[in-house]
Amino acid sequence: MTTKKEMTLVYYYVPEDHDDPDFPNVFGVMMAKANLRYQHIEQHFPLKGQYIFRFKVMHDNNVVWLDLQDPQGRLPTFKDRIFVKATRVTWDNPELIKSPYRQEVVLESQPQPQ
């Protein structure tokens, strides 16, 4: 007997990239929505760098962004979907810094033909 793997779609936008929250990006996590936790968002987030993740919820008929305190807590949903605002803290990525392909470009002035 095989068990069916379930994928949960996570919708997100990055304000610093001028993403439109009405047309979010999306990534999938091979896990049921009920089992998904904050730590899984951190582990599977597709962009490099460090981010603060806030979750879209309705509160008193208002849309608000919730900061979670418990990394093991269940993720809140908005209209039965997980929506994340990923605020970039830093672009730091140790893999890029150590990459042999990262080069500094130096522009030199060329003499102009007369």
Buried (B, 14 or more C-beta within 10 A) or exposed (E): EEEEEEEBEBBBBBEEEEBEBEEBBEBEBEBEBEEBBBEBBEEBBEBBBEBEBBBBBEEEEEEEBBEBEEEEEEBBBBEEBBBBBBBBEEEEEEEEEEEEEEEEEEEEEEEEEE
